[in-house]
Amino acid sequence: MAIAIWVPDALVSIMSGGISVLHVDDDPALLDLTATFLEREHEKITVTTATSAPDAMARVTNGTVDCIVSDYEMPELDGLEFLETVRGEGHDLPFILFTGKGSEEIASEAISAGVTDYLQKQPGTEQYTMLANRIENAVDRQRARTAQTESEQRYRRLVDRLPIGIAVHRERRLRYVNDAAAAIVDASPEDLEGRAILSFVAPDDRDRIADRLERAECGETPQRWIEFDLEVEAGTESESNSATTTPADKRPVEAIGTPIRFDGESAVQVILRDLTDQRQAERTRRRFETIVESLADGALVVDDGRIVDVTRGLAATVGTDRSVLTGQPWTAIVDESTDDDTLGALEAAVSPTASDTPRSSIDRTLRLRTSESPLEARLELRPFEDTQLASDAFGVVHVSDRRTDERNQ
């Protein structure tokens, strides 16, 4: 059984890459003549007609029109009033004013109103060739703009919610910033777009970053990340190397830029990574090492129930290397002969769940597991109170007053 499906000519034109033209004029004979010549002149053009602006609006609303060609003098609404109605309804279609009423005043008024093109009716058929060319050019430009807009929207949808910072700049000014990049400087994307990119770079780093920007703008693709400091409170239009008058909070970042096309023009996309946590972790690690190495007696650092660091003295006492102990559960140094109450108290203090409760010092006697016989020792758990050094999830188990079983007899 055969099934016949009717598809409007205008929709067929759109689906095939054609151009659907809506011609509006109160002269039916002229409408027929123009449609005949336009479709003969350009095989991709399909013309539908309307004799008044209100009738035409229904066809505009259904979304199957690529271009509007309108007369100027018409009943109910003239051509420019019709244009205003079309734009007011949110339709950004090419609009060509094709009129027999020609004057500099009308042309100026049409341009001011935002018509895409203006063409005065002339005797002869050459005018239809010109009109067909104007229609094709206007639709091609509109489709290119639409494609660019859709491409940018896809880019924004993809990038907006990425957890890494993305910024796009052109001529040293920010054109787009996603939420993750804006959060690095405690701002919103709207606050940053349009600002000078170097105004957020710490003065000591600006010459270096300016050189990198210049190379990226010339199309060079950087092969490595570059580290520098952003100034959170700077945000001024000044790009000089002089310090800002307002103290700024510096945020260490690393970045890499890539030339791209954005809004149809050359630009540079920058990927930003906030290094604040990484730098803090490095400082914490160095301070841990300094503290642990300075302890006269054996000591170890425990985080989430595992050994983070251990002094050489304690490692030597239990008869193993520091590298072997690091990463193991803290109980790796405790002999099984240690009483259960002591083990339970220490486990509660250094376990991962202990960070949910306030820390307190613990002073207990236990037995260390060594390569020879167990060694009795006194352990003092001292949680860190310095928040710059570590959170309260860290603690130092300090071994002092070591006594062997023989000394207790």
N, C-alpha and C positions, 0 to 999 in steps of 0.2 A: 504493500500500500504506500503510495507516494504522499508525502506531506508537504504542503506549500507553506512557506514562511515569508511573510511580507516584512521587509525592512525599509524604512524611509530612505529616500535618495540621499538626504543630508547625512544620515548615519553611515550609509555605504561610503560616501565621500570621505568621512572622517576615518573610518576603519581602513581605507585603502591609502591613506596619506593624502587625500584630496583636500580641497578647500571649500567649505560651505559658506556661501555668501547670502546674507539677508539684505535685499534691496528694498528700501522704503521710499515710496513716492506716491503722491495722490493722482498720478496720471497712469492708468492701467496700460495704455498703449505703449508708453515709454518703458514701463516695467517689462513688458513682453519683448520689446525690441532690444533692450539692454541685456536681458537674460540670454536671448538668442546669440548675440554677438560675443558676450563674455564666455559662454560655454563653447562657442566655436573657436574663439581665440585661444582659450586655455583648456585643454582636455581635462584637467583636474578640478576645474571650478564647477561647482553645482550651485545654482541660484534658486532661492525661494523668495517670494515677494509678499509685501504687505502695503496696503494703501493708506495706512495711518500709523502713527507712533504707538497708540494703545494696542492695536492689533499686533504690531511687531514685538511688543514687550513679552507677550505670551510665548513667542518662539525663542526669544532670547533666554527666557527663564528655563526652558527645557534643556539648555546646555548643548545644543547641537549646532551652534553658530560659531564660525571661525572669524568672521569679519562682517561689519555692518557698513553698508553704503546707503547714505540717506540724503534726500533732498533737503533744502533749507526751508522754503515756504510750503507749509502743509497746514491743514485745518487741525484744530484742537491743540497740538503741540508742534512748534517749528523744529527744525533740525537740531538746534543747539539746546532747546528744552528737552528734546528726546535724549540727546547725549547726557545731559545732566541727570535725567531719570535712570538711564542705563548705569552710569557711574554710581549713582545713589543706591542702586540695588546691589552694588558690589561686583559688577561685571567689568573686568578689565580687558575688553575686546578692542581690537583695532577698529577705529571709527573714521570712515572717510566721508567727508561732506562733498557730495556731487550735486552741484546746483547750477541753475540757469541764472540766478540772481548774483551777479559778480560785482564786487567793488572792493577797494582796499579796506574799507570799514568792515565789511562782512568777513574778509579774510583775516583781518587783525582780531576781530571778535572770536572767530573760530579757533585761531591759534591760542588765544588767551583761555578759551574754554577747554582746551586740551584735546582737540581733534588730532587724530593720527596723521591725516593728510587732507588737503583741500584741492578740489579739482572743479574747474568751471566747465559747464557743458558747452560744447562747440558743434558746429555743423560738421557732418561727415562721419565716417566710421573710424577714423584714426583715433578718435577720443576713447573708443572702447579698448583699443590696443594699449593705450596709455593707462586706462583705468585697470585693466587686467594686470599690468606690470605693477602698478601701485598696490593692488590687492595682494599679489604674490609677495612682494617685498615686505609689506606690513605684517602679513601672517608669518613669514619666515622669521622676522625679528621677534615677534611675540612668542613663537614657539621656542626660539633660542632662549629668550628670557625665562620662559616657563621651565624649560629643561634645566637651566642654571639654578633657578629657585628650588626645584625639586631636588637637585643634586646637593645644594646647600642644606636643605631640610634633612635629607638622609644623613649628611655628615653630622649635623647637630644632634640628630636622634642617636646616632652611633656614639658620639663623643661626649655628649652632655653628662651621661651617667657613669662614664668610666671612672674607676677609682684612682687613676693617675692624672696628673695635671696636664692639660692641653691648652695652649694659647696660640693664636694666629696674629702675626703683626705684619703690617705693610708700612713702609716708609717710617720705621721706628715707632709706630703707634699701634696699640693693641686694637684689633678688629673683632676678635672673638676670644672669650675665656670660659672654660667650663667650670663647673662648681668645684672640682677638686683643686684646680689651679688657684681659683679665687680664695679658697679656704687657707691656702698657705700664707697669704698676707691678710687674713681675717677680713675679707671684703666680699662683696657680691659681684657676680660677673658684670652687672649693669654699672657698678661703680668704677670698674676698671676699663671697660671698652672706650676707646678714644684717647686714653692716656698715653703719655710718652713712656716707652718700655724701659728706657734707661733711668727714669726717675725712681724706679723701684730697686735699682741695683745699688749696693753699697759703694760709696765714693772710691774706695781703694780698688774696686773691681771694674769700674766703668770703662777704663781704657781698653782693658782686655776683652770685655764683652762687646764693646763697640767694634773692635777689630773683627771679632767672630761674626757679629751681625752683618758687617759689610761684606764679608766673604759669602755668607749665606744668601744675601740679597743679590749677589752676582751669579748665583746658581750653583755655588760650590756645596757639595754634600759633605758635612763633617764626618770624620771616621771615628771620633771618640767623644765621650761625654766631657763636659767641662764643669768644674765646681766653682761656686761663688756664693756670696751672701746677698740675700734680699733684705731691704729695709721695710718693715711692716708699716711703720707710721710715716714713711717719707712721702711717696705719692705726689710729689710736686712736679711742676712742669720744667724745673731746672734739670739740665743734663750735665752740668759742670761737675768738676771733681771736688768742688768745695763741699764741706760737711753741711748738713742741714742744721738749722737752728733748733729744731725739736728733736730731743733724743729719740732714736729709733731702735726698735727691737729687731735684731738681725736674725734671719732664718737661713741656715745653710741649705743650699739646694745643689743639684746637678741637673744639667740640661743638655739637650741635643736638638738641633734644628734641621728642618728639611724643606727645600723649596716646594711650594704647591700652588695650585690655582684656587683662589677664593673670591667669590663674587665676580668671577670672570676675569680676575686680574692676578698678576704675580704676587705671591705673598710667601711668608715663611711660617711653617708650623713648628712649634717648640713643645717638646715633651719635658715636663718638670718632675723631679722627684725631691720630696722633702727629706733632708738628711738629719733633721733635728733629733729624732729618736736614735738614729745610728750614732751620731756624735755623742749623745748622752750616754749611750751604752758603752762607747769606747772610753769616755771619761770615767764612768763607773768601774769598768774593768781595770783601768790603770790605777785608780784609787784603791780598789780591792788588793791589787798586787802589792802596792806600796804598804798598805796596812798589814797584810799577811806576812810579807817579808820582814817587817820591822818587829814582829813579835818575838820575844826572847824564847818563850816556851812554844811547844807544839800547838798549832791551831789549824782549824779548817773552816771554810766558808760553805754554808749549806743553803741551797735555794730549792724550794719545792721538793724537799726530802732527798736531794742528791748533792754530792760533793762538787762544788764549783771550783774550789782551789784548796790547796793544802800546803803547809810549810814543809821545807826540806827536813826540818828536825822531826816532825811528827811522822813523815814518811819513813825516815830512817828508823824511828822508834818501832814502828810496826813491821819493818823489814821489807818494804816494797818501794817502787818508784812512784813519784807524784803523778806521772802520766797514767799509771795503772789505776790509781785511786780516783782521779778526776772523772766525773760522770757516773760513778757508782752510787748506789744508795748509801746514806751515811752509816747505816748499820754494818757496812763492809769492814769497819775498824773495830766493831764491838764484838767481844767474845760471847758465846752462847751461855756462859756461866753467869752473866750479869743478871741480877734479879729482875723479875717481871715488872715490879712497880717502877723501877728506874727506866726500863725500856719504854713502858707505857707513857711516862711523863715526858720523856725526850721525844718520842714519836709524835705526841700531841703537839709539841712545840714547833717541830720542824717540818711537819707534813704539809702538803700543798693546801689542805683545807684549813690549816691553822691561820692563814692570812685573813680569814673572815672575823677573827676575834683579836682583841688587844693582846700584844705580846708582853710577857713578863720575864724577868731573869730567872734562870733555873740553876741550881747548884746541886750536883749529884755526884756520887761515887759509882764508877762502873769499872769493868775490866776490858782492857783493850786486847784485841786479837793481834798477836805478833807471830813472827816466823818461828819463835821459840815458845816459851811458856807465857800464859796470859799475864798482862801487866795491869795492876790496879792503878787507876788514875782518877783525878777529880776534874769533872767537866763543869765549866761555867758557861751557860748560854746567855749571851748578851745581844739582844736585838738592836739593830741600828736605829738611831733616832734622827740621823741626818738624812732628810728626804732627797738631798742632792746626790748623796752617795748611793742610796738604794731605797726601795720601798720596804715596808715592814714585813714583807715576805722573806727577807733575808735575815740571816743571823750568823754569828760567829760562835762556834763551839771551841772554847779555849781550854787546853789541857795544861794543868799545873799540879804541883805537889805530887809528882809521880812516885809511887811506892810499889815495890815488888812484894810478892807473898812472903818472901823470906824476911823482909824488913818488918812485916806486921807480926811475925811470930815472936 
